[in-house]
Amino acid sequence: MTLPPPITSRTNARVKALRAACSGKSSLPGELLGVEGENLIGEALRSGVVFDTVYVREGSEGALDRPSLKGLQAESWAVLSKDVFESAVDTASPQGIAATFRITQPLSLEAPKKSEVCLVLEDIQDPGNFGTLIRSAEAFSVSRVYVTPGTVNQWNPKAMRASAGSVFRMPVVRGPLSEIKAALGAEGVRLYAAVARSSGATPVMQARLLAPCALMIGNEGAGLSAAALELADEQVHIPCSVESLNAAIAGSTLMYESFRQNLHEASGRIHLSKGL
């Protein structure tokens, strides 16, 4: 592939487009979103993302030959001088390759299938927590993540990096909590609210977190709102030696416990079907 001559002006239109795409402000369908680094671009590539433009830092053209970027294609390509490239991306130590793509249409607010577990997030603010929860959701076979309007943008650069690419594959549905509950309730999906230690909450090991169910995590500082707790079918807590856990740790622990219980249940059905 023959790449174009390097762009050396920070005010070039294509540089401005990359800078805006990497700013963390893109959230609407059709807007350009920027990702930087071999790993994140590779994850987007294997997730079926169609790239608008690939940007390469002058001197880093060899990155295009790496196995993780095999098959990388885009509508256009640009080479940027080192200082121009670093002025356009948000990472502290740029890896020399970035790409932009357009955000797709959001998913409709519908209930999960009978065999699915989903996650509900109310007003999660920290992009690192959000990205970690998305990563754990994919790891523990959660089918989708419902988020309230006050939750951080899933396309925030820090959230994307914390998700290690899972954000490109995990369905995220945004809507008011009342509508999320209505969609879940229509299919008989039980909603479990995670709370700090409480006399009225069930220890997570004793709760029946089998599919179909939804696990709900609240804001890092305030926890779940009174309205969210009112909508829950049951409250659960994670027994531990501290007063409360970080939202990402609590959510990941709940997802793992549900994953473990569902695996055990499936294993039991297999044994029964074989007459063991």
C-alpha positions as a Markdown table, in Angstrom:
| # | Residue | x | y | z |
|---|---|---|---|---|
| 1 | Met | 0.0 | 0.0 | 0.0 |
| 2 | Thr | 1.2 | 3.5 | -0.9 |
| 3 | Leu | 0.4 | 6.0 | 1.8 |
| 4 | Pro | 0.0 | 9.7 | 1.1 |
| 5 | Pro | 2.5 | 12.3 | 2.1 |
| 6 | Pro | 2.5 | 13.3 | 5.8 |
| 7 | Ile | 0.2 | 16.2 | 7.0 |
| 8 | Thr | 2.3 | 18.7 | 9.0 |
| 9 | Ser | -0.4 | 21.3 | 9.9 |
| 10 | Arg | -2.4 | 21.0 | 13.1 |
| 11 | Thr | -5.2 | 23.0 | 11.5 |
| 12 | Asn | -5.7 | 20.6 | 8.6 |
| 13 | Ala | -9.3 | 19.6 | 8.2 |
| 14 | Arg | -8.6 | 15.9 | 8.6 |
| 15 | Val | -6.5 | 16.5 | 11.7 |
| 16 | Lys | -9.4 | 18.6 | 13.2 |
| 17 | Ala | -11.7 | 15.7 | 12.4 |
| 18 | Leu | -9.5 | 13.2 | 14.3 |
| 19 | Arg | -9.1 | 15.6 | 17.2 |
| 20 | Ala | -12.9 | 16.0 | 17.5 |
| 21 | Ala | -13.5 | 12.3 | 17.2 |
| 22 | Cys | -11.0 | 11.6 | 20.0 |
| 23 | Ser | -12.4 | 14.3 | 22.3 |
| 24 | Gly | -14.9 | 12.0 | 24.1 |
| 25 | Lys | -17.9 | 14.1 | 23.1 |
| 26 | Ser | -19.2 | 11.9 | 20.3 |
| 27 | Ser | -22.3 | 9.9 | 21.3 |
| 28 | Leu | -25.0 | 10.2 | 18.7 |
| 29 | Pro | -25.6 | 7.9 | 15.7 |
| 30 | Gly | -23.6 | 9.1 | 12.7 |
| 31 | Glu | -21.0 | 11.0 | 14.6 |
| 32 | Leu | -17.4 | 10.2 | 14.1 |
| 33 | Leu | -15.6 | 8.4 | 16.9 |
| 34 | Gly | -11.9 | 8.0 | 17.3 |
| 35 | Val | -9.8 | 5.1 | 18.7 |
| 36 | Glu | -6.1 | 5.1 | 19.2 |
| 37 | Gly | -3.7 | 2.2 | 19.6 |
| 38 | Glu | -3.1 | -1.2 | 18.0 |
| 39 | Asn | -5.0 | -3.1 | 20.6 |
| 40 | Leu | -8.2 | -1.1 | 20.5 |
| 41 | Ile | -8.2 | -0.8 | 16.7 |
| 42 | Gly | -7.6 | -4.5 | 16.5 |
| 43 | Glu | -10.5 | -5.3 | 18.8 |
| 44 | Ala | -12.8 | -3.0 | 16.8 |
| 45 | Leu | -11.6 | -4.6 | 13.6 |
| 46 | Arg | -12.4 | -8.2 | 14.8 |
| 47 | Ser | -15.8 | -6.9 | 16.0 |
| 48 | Gly | -16.8 | -5.9 | 12.5 |
| 49 | Val | -16.3 | -2.1 | 12.8 |
| 50 | Val | -16.1 | -0.3 | 9.5 |
| 51 | Phe | -13.5 | 2.4 | 9.6 |
| 52 | Asp | -13.9 | 5.8 | 8.0 |
| 53 | Thr | -10.2 | 6.9 | 8.1 |
| 54 | Val | -7.0 | 5.3 | 9.4 |
| 55 | Tyr | -4.3 | 7.7 | 10.7 |
| 56 | Val | -0.7 | 6.7 | 10.9 |
| 57 | Arg | 2.1 | 8.6 | 12.7 |
| 58 | Glu | 5.0 | 9.3 | 10.4 |
| 59 | Gly | 7.7 | 6.7 | 11.2 |
| 60 | Ser | 5.1 | 4.2 | 12.6 |
| 61 | Glu | 4.0 | 2.8 | 9.2 |
| 62 | Gly | 5.3 | -0.6 | 10.3 |
| 63 | Ala | 2.4 | -1.0 | 12.7 |
| 64 | Leu | 0.2 | -1.8 | 9.7 |
| 65 | Asp | 2.0 | -5.1 | 9.2 |
| 66 | Arg | 1.3 | -6.4 | 12.7 |
| 67 | Pro | -0.9 | -9.6 | 12.9 |
| 68 | Ser | -3.6 | -7.9 | 15.0 |
| 69 | Leu | -4.2 | -5.4 | 12.2 |
| 70 | Lys | -4.3 | -7.9 | 9.4 |
| 71 | Gly | -7.2 | -7.0 | 7.0 |
| 72 | Leu | -7.4 | -3.4 | 8.2 |
| 73 | Gln | -9.3 | -1.4 | 5.7 |
| 74 | Ala | -10.7 | 2.1 | 5.6 |
| 75 | Glu | -12.3 | 4.6 | 3.2 |
| 76 | Ser | -9.3 | 6.8 | 3.4 |
| 77 | Trp | -5.8 | 6.9 | 4.9 |
| 78 | Ala | -3.7 | 9.7 | 6.3 |
| 79 | Val | -0.1 | 10.1 | 7.6 |
| 80 | Leu | 0.5 | 12.7 | 10.2 |
| 81 | Ser | 3.8 | 14.1 | 11.4 |
| 82 | Lys | 4.7 | 13.1 | 15.0 |
| 83 | Asp | 3.8 | 16.4 | 16.6 |
| 84 | Val | 0.5 | 16.7 | 14.7 |
| 85 | Phe | -0.5 | 13.1 | 15.5 |
| 86 | Glu | 0.1 | 13.6 | 19.2 |
| 87 | Ser | -1.8 | 16.9 | 19.2 |
| 88 | Ala | -4.9 | 15.1 | 17.8 |
| 89 | Val | -5.3 | 12.0 | 20.0 |
| 90 | Asp | -6.1 | 11.9 | 23.7 |
| 91 | Thr | -3.7 | 9.3 | 25.0 |
| 92 | Ala | -0.6 | 10.2 | 27.0 |
| 93 | Ser | 1.7 | 7.9 | 25.1 |
| 94 | Pro | 0.3 | 7.4 | 21.6 |
| 95 | Gln | 1.1 | 4.2 | 19.8 |
| 96 | Gly | 1.2 | 5.7 | 16.4 |
| 97 | Ile | -2.0 | 4.6 | 14.8 |
| 98 | Ala | -5.6 | 5.8 | 15.1 |
| 99 | Ala | -8.9 | 5.3 | 13.3 |
| 100 | Thr | -12.3 | 6.9 | 13.1 |
| 101 | Phe | -15.7 | 5.3 | 12.5 |
| 102 | Arg | -19.3 | 6.3 | 12.7 |
| 103 | Ile | -21.5 | 5.5 | 15.7 |
| 104 | Thr | -24.3 | 3.1 | 14.7 |
| 105 | Gln | -28.0 | 3.4 | 15.6 |
| 106 | Pro | -28.8 | 2.6 | 19.2 |
| 107 | Leu | -30.6 | -0.6 | 20.1 |
| 108 | Ser | -34.3 | -0.5 | 21.0 |
| 109 | Leu | -35.4 | -1.0 | 24.6 |
| 110 | Glu | -36.5 | -4.6 | 24.7 |
| 111 | Ala | -36.4 | -7.4 | 27.2 |
| 112 | Pro | -33.7 | -10.1 | 27.2 |
| 113 | Lys | -34.5 | -13.6 | 26.1 |
| 114 | Lys | -35.6 | -16.2 | 28.7 |
| 115 | Ser | -32.1 | -17.7 | 28.8 |
| 116 | Glu | -30.2 | -14.4 | 29.3 |
| 117 | Val | -28.7 | -12.4 | 32.2 |
| 118 | Cys | -28.4 | -8.7 | 31.8 |
| 119 | Leu | -26.9 | -5.8 | 33.7 |
| 120 | Val | -28.6 | -2.5 | 34.7 |
| 121 | Leu | -26.5 | 0.5 | 35.5 |
| 122 | Glu | -28.0 | 3.6 | 37.2 |
| 123 | Asp | -26.0 | 6.8 | 36.8 |
| 124 | Ile | -22.5 | 5.3 | 36.7 |
| 125 | Gln | -20.2 | 8.3 | 36.3 |
| 126 | Asp | -16.6 | 7.0 | 36.2 |
| 127 | Pro | -15.6 | 5.9 | 32.7 |
| 128 | Gly | -13.1 | 3.4 | 34.1 |
| 129 | Asn | -15.8 | 1.7 | 36.2 |
| 130 | Phe | -18.1 | 1.7 | 33.2 |
| 131 | Gly | -15.6 | 0.1 | 30.9 |
| 132 | Thr | -14.6 | -2.5 | 33.5 |
| 133 | Leu | -18.3 | -3.5 | 33.9 |
| 134 | Ile | -18.6 | -3.8 | 30.1 |
| 135 | Arg | -15.6 | -6.1 | 30.1 |
| 136 | Ser | -16.9 | -8.2 | 32.9 |
| 137 | Ala | -20.3 | -8.4 | 31.3 |
| 138 | Glu | -18.7 | -9.9 | 28.2 |
| 139 | Ala | -16.5 | -12.3 | 30.3 |
| 140 | Phe | -19.5 | -13.6 | 32.3 |
| 141 | Ser | -21.9 | -14.1 | 29.4 |
| 142 | Val | -24.2 | -11.1 | 30.1 |
| 143 | Ser | -26.4 | -10.6 | 27.0 |
| 144 | Arg | -26.8 | -6.8 | 27.2 |
| 145 | Val | -26.3 | -3.8 | 29.5 |
| 146 | Tyr | -29.1 | -1.3 | 30.2 |
| 147 | Val | -28.0 | 2.2 | 31.3 |
| 148 | Thr | -29.9 | 5.2 | 32.5 |
| 149 | Pro | -29.5 | 8.6 | 30.8 |
| 150 | Gly | -27.2 | 9.8 | 33.6 |
| 151 | Thr | -24.7 | 7.1 | 33.0 |
| 152 | Val | -21.4 | 8.0 | 31.3 |
| 153 | Asn | -21.1 | 7.8 | 27.5 |
| 154 | Gln | -20.0 | 4.3 | 26.5 |
| 155 | Trp | -17.9 | 5.9 | 23.8 |
| 156 | Asn | -15.8 | 7.9 | 26.3 |
| 157 | Pro | -12.2 | 7.2 | 25.4 |
| 158 | Lys | -11.4 | 6.0 | 28.9 |
| 159 | Ala | -14.4 | 3.8 | 29.0 |
| 160 | Met | -13.4 | 2.2 | 25.7 |
| 161 | Arg | -9.9 | 1.5 | 26.9 |
| 162 | Ala | -11.1 | 0.1 | 30.2 |
| 163 | Ser | -13.4 | -2.3 | 28.4 |
| 164 | Ala | -10.4 | -3.6 | 26.4 |
| 165 | Gly | -12.6 | -3.7 | 23.3 |
| 166 | Ser | -15.7 | -5.3 | 24.8 |
| 167 | Val | -17.6 | -2.1 | 24.2 |
| 168 | Phe | -17.6 | -2.9 | 20.4 |
| 169 | Arg | -19.4 | -6.2 | 21.1 |
| 170 | Met | -21.6 | -5.7 | 24.1 |
| 171 | Pro | -25.1 | -4.3 | 23.4 |
| 172 | Val | -25.7 | -1.2 | 25.4 |
| 173 | Val | -29.3 | 0.1 | 25.7 |
| 174 | Arg | -29.9 | 3.6 | 27.1 |
| 175 | Gly | -33.3 | 4.6 | 28.6 |
| 176 | Pro | -35.2 | 5.7 | 31.7 |
| 177 | Leu | -35.2 | 3.2 | 34.6 |
| 178 | Ser | -39.0 | 3.0 | 34.6 |
| 179 | Glu | -38.9 | 1.9 | 31.0 |
| 180 | Ile | -36.1 | -0.6 | 31.5 |
| 181 | Lys | -38.1 | -2.2 | 34.4 |
| 182 | Ala | -41.2 | -2.3 | 32.2 |
| 183 | Ala | -39.4 | -4.1 | 29.5 |
| 184 | Leu | -37.9 | -6.6 | 32.0 |
| 185 | Gly | -41.2 | -7.1 | 33.8 |
| 186 | Ala | -43.0 | -7.8 | 30.6 |
| 187 | Glu | -40.9 | -11.0 | 30.2 |
| 188 | Gly | -40.9 | -11.9 | 33.8 |
| 189 | Val | -37.3 | -11.0 | 34.3 |
| 190 | Arg | -36.4 | -10.7 | 38.0 |
| 191 | Leu | -34.5 | -7.6 | 39.0 |
| 192 | Tyr | -31.9 | -7.8 | 41.7 |
| 193 | Ala | -30.6 | -4.6 | 43.3 |
| 194 | Ala | -27.0 | -4.5 | 44.7 |
| 195 | Val | -26.9 | -2.7 | 48.1 |
| 196 | Ala | -24.3 | -2.3 | 50.9 |
| 197 | Arg | -24.7 | -4.5 | 53.9 |
| 198 | Ser | -28.4 | -4.4 | 54.9 |
| 199 | Ser | -30.6 | -6.4 | 57.2 |
| 200 | Gly | -33.2 | -6.7 | 54.4 |
| 201 | Ala | -30.8 | -7.9 | 51.7 |
| 202 | Thr | -30.0 | -11.5 | 50.7 |
| 203 | Pro | -26.3 | -12.5 | 50.7 |
| 204 | Val | -25.4 | -13.0 | 47.1 |
| 205 | Met | -24.4 | -16.6 | 47.6 |
| 206 | Gln | -27.9 | -17.4 | 48.8 |
| 207 | Ala | -29.7 | -15.4 | 46.0 |
| 208 | Arg | -31.0 | -17.4 | 43.0 |
| 209 | Leu | -29.4 | -15.5 | 40.2 |
| 210 | Leu | -30.5 | -17.8 | 37.4 |
| 211 | Ala | -31.5 | -16.6 | 33.9 |
| 212 | Pro | -33.6 | -14.8 | 33.1 |
| 213 | Cys | -32.5 | -12.1 | 35.6 |
| 214 | Ala | -31.1 | -8.6 | 35.7 |
| 215 | Leu | -28.4 | -7.3 | 38.1 |
| 216 | Met | -28.6 | -3.6 | 39.0 |
| 217 | Ile | -25.7 | -1.5 | 40.2 |
| 218 | Gly | -26.0 | 2.1 | 41.3 |
| 219 | Asn | -23.9 | 5.3 | 41.3 |
| 220 | Glu | -20.4 | 5.2 | 42.8 |
| 221 | Gly | -21.2 | 7.7 | 45.6 |
| 222 | Ala | -24.9 | 7.5 | 46.2 |
| 223 | Gly | -25.6 | 3.9 | 45.3 |
| 224 | Leu | -29.0 | 3.0 | 43.9 |
| 225 | Ser | -31.8 | 5.6 | 44.2 |
| 226 | Ala | -34.9 | 5.1 | 46.2 |
| 227 | Ala | -36.8 | 4.8 | 43.0 |
| 228 | Ala | -34.5 | 2.0 | 41.7 |
| 229 | Leu | -34.8 | 0.1 | 45.0 |
| 230 | Glu | -38.5 | 0.4 | 44.8 |
| 231 | Leu | -38.5 | -1.2 | 41.3 |
| 232 | Ala | -36.3 | -4.1 | 42.4 |
| 233 | Asp | -37.8 | -7.5 | 43.1 |
| 234 | Glu | -35.0 | -8.4 | 45.6 |
| 235 | Gln | -32.0 | -6.7 | 47.2 |
| 236 | Val | -28.7 | -8.5 | 47.5 |
| 237 | His | -25.4 | -7.7 | 49.1 |
| 238 | Ile | -21.9 | -9.1 | 49.0 |
| 239 | Pro | -20.6 | -10.1 | 52.4 |
| 240 | Cys | -17.2 | -8.6 | 52.9 |
| 241 | Ser | -14.9 | -7.0 | 55.6 |
| 242 | Val | -15.5 | -3.4 | 54.4 |
| 243 | Glu | -18.5 | -1.2 | 54.4 |
| 244 | Ser | -19.0 | -1.2 | 50.6 |
| 245 | Leu | -17.2 | -2.1 | 47.3 |
| 246 | Asn | -16.3 | -0.1 | 44.3 |
| 247 | Ala | -19.2 | -0.2 | 41.7 |
| 248 | Ala | -17.1 | -2.1 | 39.1 |
| 249 | Ile | -15.9 | -4.7 | 41.7 |
| 250 | Ala | -19.4 | -5.2 | 43.1 |
| 251 | Gly | -21.0 | -5.5 | 39.6 |
| 252 | Ser | -18.3 | -7.9 | 38.5 |
| 253 | Thr | -18.7 | -10.1 | 41.6 |
| 254 | Leu | -22.5 | -10.3 | 41.0 |
| 255 | Met | -22.0 | -11.2 | 37.4 |
| 256 | Tyr | -19.5 | -13.9 | 38.2 |
| 257 | Glu | -21.9 | -15.4 | 40.9 |
| 258 | Ser | -24.7 | -15.4 | 38.4 |
| 259 | Phe | -22.4 | -16.9 | 35.7 |
| 260 | Arg | -21.3 | -19.6 | 38.2 |
| 261 | Gln | -24.9 | -20.5 | 39.2 |
| 262 | Asn | -26.1 | -20.7 | 35.6 |
| 263 | Leu | -23.1 | -23.0 | 34.7 |
| 264 | His | -23.9 | -25.2 | 37.7 |
| 265 | Glu | -27.6 | -25.3 | 36.7 |
| 266 | Ala | -26.7 | -26.2 | 33.1 |
| 267 | Ser | -24.3 | -28.9 | 34.2 |
| 268 | Gly | -27.0 | -30.4 | 36.3 |
| 269 | Arg | -29.4 | -30.5 | 33.4 |
| 270 | Ile | -26.8 | -32.3 | 31.2 |
| 271 | His | -26.2 | -34.9 | 33.9 |
| 272 | Leu | -29.9 | -35.5 | 34.2 |
| 273 | Ser | -30.4 | -35.8 | 30.5 |
| 274 | Lys | -27.7 | -38.5 | 30.4 |
| 275 | Gly | -29.2 | -40.3 | 33.3 |
| 276 | Leu | -26.2 | -39.7 | 35.6 |
